[in-house]
Amino acid sequence: MPEAIKKQLLEEIHQLEYELTTELPAEIKKARALGDLSENAEYHMAKQRQEFVNARLGQLKKRMGELSLVNLANIPRDKAGFGSTVVVYDSTKDEEIVYRLVTSEEADVSKGLISTTSPIGHGIVGKKVGDVATIVTPNGKRQLEILKLMTIHDESAAAESADGSGDGAAK
Protein backbone atom coordinates (compact mmCIF):
# COMPACT_ATOMS: atom_id res chain seq x y z
CA MET A 1 0.00 0.00 0.00
CA PRO A 2 2.68 2.60 0.82
CA GLU A 3 4.28 1.84 -2.56
CA ALA A 4 1.24 3.18 -4.43
CA ILE A 5 1.32 6.34 -2.32
CA LYS A 6 5.06 6.73 -2.90
CA LYS A 7 4.52 6.41 -6.65
CA GLN A 8 1.77 9.04 -6.57
CA LEU A 9 3.96 11.43 -4.56
CA LEU A 10 6.92 10.87 -6.88
CA GLU A 11 4.77 11.71 -9.90
CA GLU A 12 3.68 14.97 -8.27
CA ILE A 13 7.29 15.76 -7.31
CA HIS A 14 8.44 15.23 -10.93
CA GLN A 15 5.63 17.44 -12.29
CA LEU A 16 6.40 20.23 -9.83
CA GLU A 17 10.16 20.01 -10.43
CA TYR A 18 9.54 20.35 -14.18
CA GLU A 19 7.29 23.34 -13.58
CA LEU A 20 9.88 24.92 -11.26
CA THR A 21 12.87 24.39 -13.54
CA THR A 22 11.29 24.83 -16.98
CA GLU A 23 7.85 26.45 -17.10
CA LEU A 24 8.12 29.08 -14.35
CA PRO A 25 11.51 30.47 -15.43
CA ALA A 26 10.09 30.91 -18.94
CA GLU A 27 7.02 32.71 -17.54
CA ILE A 28 9.18 34.96 -15.36
CA LYS A 29 11.48 35.76 -18.29
CA LYS A 30 8.48 36.61 -20.50
CA ALA A 31 6.95 38.77 -17.75
CA ARG A 32 10.26 40.64 -17.21
CA ALA A 33 10.31 41.46 -20.90
CA LEU A 34 7.02 43.34 -20.43
CA GLY A 35 8.81 46.06 -18.51
CA ASP A 36 8.21 47.65 -15.09
CA LEU A 37 8.12 44.82 -12.52
CA SER A 38 6.43 46.90 -9.79
CA GLU A 39 3.13 46.86 -11.70
CA ASN A 40 3.60 43.62 -13.62
CA ALA A 41 0.83 41.21 -12.55
CA GLU A 42 2.19 38.35 -14.69
CA TYR A 43 5.58 38.63 -13.00
CA HIS A 44 4.10 38.71 -9.49
CA MET A 45 1.81 35.74 -10.21
CA ALA A 46 4.72 33.69 -11.57
CA LYS A 47 6.86 34.53 -8.52
CA GLN A 48 3.99 33.60 -6.16
CA ARG A 49 3.52 30.31 -8.01
CA GLN A 50 7.26 29.68 -7.75
CA GLU A 51 7.10 30.12 -3.96
CA PHE A 52 4.09 27.80 -3.74
CA VAL A 53 5.76 25.12 -5.86
CA ASN A 54 8.92 25.31 -3.74
CA ALA A 55 6.90 24.94 -0.53
CA ARG A 56 4.86 22.04 -1.92
CA LEU A 57 8.03 20.26 -3.08
CA GLY A 58 9.40 20.57 0.44
CA GLN A 59 6.23 19.03 1.89
CA LEU A 60 6.22 16.17 -0.62
CA LYS A 61 9.88 15.33 -0.09
CA LYS A 62 9.39 15.34 3.68
CA ARG A 63 6.39 13.00 3.31
CA MET A 64 8.41 10.68 1.05
CA GLY A 65 11.03 10.48 3.79
CA GLU A 66 8.38 9.62 6.37
CA LEU A 67 6.87 6.91 4.15
CA SER A 68 10.26 5.36 3.49
CA LEU A 69 10.52 4.78 7.24
CA VAL A 70 7.36 2.62 7.29
CA ASN A 71 8.50 -0.86 8.20
CA LEU A 72 5.75 -3.48 8.03
CA ALA A 73 7.71 -5.68 10.44
CA ASN A 74 7.18 -3.03 13.14
CA ILE A 75 3.39 -3.08 12.77
CA PRO A 76 1.87 -5.18 15.58
CA ARG A 77 0.26 -8.51 14.69
CA ASP A 78 -2.32 -8.47 17.50
CA LYS A 79 -3.27 -4.79 17.74
CA ALA A 80 -4.79 -2.26 15.37
CA GLY A 81 -2.21 -0.42 13.30
CA PHE A 82 -1.56 0.85 9.80
CA GLY A 83 -3.37 -1.34 7.26
CA SER A 84 -5.73 -2.93 9.79
CA THR A 85 -9.42 -3.39 9.10
CA VAL A 86 -11.37 -2.85 12.31
CA VAL A 87 -15.04 -3.47 13.06
CA VAL A 88 -16.16 -1.27 15.94
CA TYR A 89 -19.39 -0.83 17.84
CA ASP A 90 -20.20 2.84 18.28
CA SER A 91 -22.38 3.03 21.40
CA THR A 92 -23.18 6.68 20.65
CA LYS A 93 -24.80 5.77 17.33
CA ASP A 94 -25.74 2.19 18.31
CA GLU A 95 -24.17 0.77 15.15
CA GLU A 96 -21.27 -1.29 13.88
CA ILE A 97 -18.80 0.53 11.65
CA VAL A 98 -15.94 -0.87 9.57
CA TYR A 99 -12.79 1.22 9.35
CA ARG A 100 -9.54 0.61 7.52
CA LEU A 101 -6.50 2.44 8.91
CA VAL A 102 -4.57 4.08 6.07
CA THR A 103 -2.12 6.90 5.37
CA SER A 104 -3.43 10.46 5.32
CA GLU A 105 -3.13 10.49 1.51
CA GLU A 106 -5.52 7.55 1.18
CA ALA A 107 -8.08 8.70 3.76
CA ASP A 108 -11.72 8.83 2.61
CA VAL A 109 -14.19 8.70 5.50
CA SER A 110 -17.13 8.01 3.17
CA LYS A 111 -15.42 4.73 2.20
CA GLY A 112 -14.40 3.86 5.75
CA LEU A 113 -10.74 4.71 5.06
CA ILE A 114 -9.45 6.69 8.01
CA SER A 115 -5.99 8.03 8.60
CA THR A 116 -3.98 6.67 11.49
CA THR A 117 -3.40 10.31 12.45
CA SER A 118 -7.10 11.29 12.54
CA PRO A 119 -8.83 11.41 15.95
CA ILE A 120 -10.65 8.10 15.33
CA GLY A 121 -7.60 6.43 13.76
CA HIS A 122 -5.32 7.63 16.53
CA GLY A 123 -7.78 6.32 19.15
CA ILE A 124 -8.02 2.88 17.51
CA VAL A 125 -4.29 2.34 16.91
CA GLY A 126 -2.85 -0.03 19.50
CA LYS A 127 -6.23 -1.46 20.55
CA LYS A 128 -7.13 -5.18 20.60
CA VAL A 129 -10.46 -6.96 20.23
CA GLY A 130 -12.56 -6.13 23.30
CA ASP A 131 -10.81 -2.82 23.99
CA VAL A 132 -12.84 0.39 24.05
CA ALA A 133 -11.45 3.55 22.47
CA THR A 134 -12.75 6.90 23.72
CA ILE A 135 -12.63 9.36 20.85
CA VAL A 136 -13.02 13.09 21.42
CA THR A 137 -14.71 14.69 18.41
CA PRO A 138 -16.19 18.15 17.84
CA ASN A 139 -19.60 16.56 18.54
CA GLY A 140 -18.49 15.12 21.89
CA LYS A 141 -16.98 11.87 23.11
CA ARG A 142 -17.60 8.58 21.30
CA GLN A 143 -17.03 5.11 22.71
CA LEU A 144 -15.83 2.62 20.08
CA GLU A 145 -15.55 -1.03 21.13
CA ILE A 146 -13.26 -3.14 18.95
CA LEU A 147 -15.35 -6.14 17.81
CA LYS A 148 -13.15 -7.59 15.05
CA LEU A 149 -9.62 -6.90 13.94
CA MET A 150 -7.74 -7.97 10.85
CA THR A 151 -4.19 -6.62 10.74
CA ILE A 152 -2.18 -6.03 7.59
CA HIS A 153 -0.33 -9.28 8.42
CA ASP A 154 -3.60 -11.26 8.64
CA GLU A 155 -4.73 -9.84 5.30
CA SER A 156 -1.48 -10.70 3.51
CA ALA A 157 -1.57 -14.23 4.95
CA ALA A 158 -5.20 -14.63 3.83
CA ALA A 159 -4.32 -13.37 0.35
CA GLU A 160 -1.40 -15.82 0.08
CA SER A 161 -3.51 -18.80 1.11
CA ALA A 162 -6.33 -17.72 -1.23
CA ASP A 163 -4.03 -17.66 -4.25
CA GLY A 164 -2.32 -20.87 -3.19
CA SER A 165 1.13 -19.35 -2.79
CA GLY A 166 1.19 -19.57 0.99
CA ASP A 167 -0.13 -23.07 1.64
CA GLY A 168 2.99 -25.01 0.68
CA ALA A 169 1.01 -27.50 -1.39
CA ALA A 170 2.50 -28.74 -4.65
CA LYS A 171 0.34 -28.18 -7.66
N, C-alpha and C positions, 0 to 999 in steps of 0.2 A: 504493500500500500504506500509506504513513504516513497518508493521509487517513482510512482506515477506523479506524486506531488513534486518531487525533485525535478522530473522532466518538465513539468508545467512551469515551474519557477525558472529553470534554465532557459526555456523558450522566451519567457518574458524578459529575462536578463539580456539575452542576445538581441531581442528587438530594441530594447531601450539603449543598449550600447551602440547599436547601429544608428539609432536616432541621434544620440549624443555626439558620435564621432563623425557622422556624415550629413544627416539632414539639417540639424540645428546650426552647425557652422555655416552651411550654405545659406540658410535663412538669415542669419545674423549678418553675413557678408552682403547679401542683397539689400537688407534693411539699412546697413551703413551707407550703401551707395546712394540711398535716397536723401542723404544730407543730414541736417541738424538732428542729433540724437536726443536732445532734451524734449522734443515734441514728436518723436517718431514712435508711434504706437506699435508698428510691426517689430521694431527693435526691442522694445520693452516686453512685448509678448514672448518673443523668442528667448530673451534672457530669463524671463519667469519660467518658461517651459524647461529651459536648461537646468535651472535650480531644482525644479520639481523632479525631473528625470534623475538628476544626481542623487537626490534624497531617496527616491524610490529604489534606485540601484543599491544604495547602502542598506535599505531595509531588506531587500531580496537576498543580498549576499549574506547578511546576518542570519536570516531565516534558513538559508542553505546550510550554513555552518551548524545551526541548531539541529536540523534534520539529519545531518551526517553523524551526529552523536547518538541518534536513536539506535539502541542495540536491543534486538528482540530477545536476546538471552537474559537481559535484565528485567524483562516484563514478567511479573509474577504469574505462576501457573494456577494459583488457587484463589486469587483476588482479582477484582476488576482493575483493568488497566487499559492502556492504549490498545485498540483493536477488539476489545471485548464487546460482546452483545449481552445486554443485561435486561432481564424482565423485572420490573419493579411494580409494587403495589403502592399507589399514591392514595393514602388515606384521606387526604384533603378532597380529592376528586372522586374517591371510591371507584378507582379503575386501575387496570393493569396497563402498563406502558412499556414498550420495547424501545430501548436506546442502544445505539452503537457508539462507542467512544472513538472519536477520530481526531485528526489534526484540525487546527482552526481553519485551514484552507478548505477542508472537505465538509465542514459543518453545514447542516441544513436541517433545522429543527422540524420542518414540515415532513421530512422523510425519516425522522427519528435519529438523525446523525448529529450527535452533540460533541462539541470540543471538550477535550480533557481539561481545558482551562476555563470553561464556562462554569457558572455557579453549580449547576446540576452535575456536570461532568466531574468537577473538582470534588464534589461531595460524594460521588459514587466511587471514585478511584480509591483502591485499597480496601474496599468492602468485600465481604464474603456472603454467600447465601445465608439468609437469616438476619444479617445485619440491617440496621435501620440508619439511613442517612437523613440528617436534618439539613434542609436546604433553605437558606434565607434568600427570598426573592423580593422584588419590589411589591408584590401582592401579599407578602407575609411569609411565614415559615411553612414549609412542606415536609411531611414525613414520607420518605420513600423506603419501603422494605424490599430488600433484594430477594426475589423469589427464585430466579434462575440466572445462571451465569455460564457463559461460554467464552473462554479466553481466546486470544489469537492463537495460542498453542493448540487448544482443543479443535478449533476450526481448521487449522492446517492438517492436524492428524485425521480429522474426519474427511477432508478433501483427498488426502492420500489414500485412505482405505476405500473411498468411493471410486477412485479411478484405478484401484488395484495396485498402485505403486508402493503402498505402504504395508501390504499384508504379507509379503514374503513368499507368496505362493507362486509356483512356476506355472507359466501359461503356455 
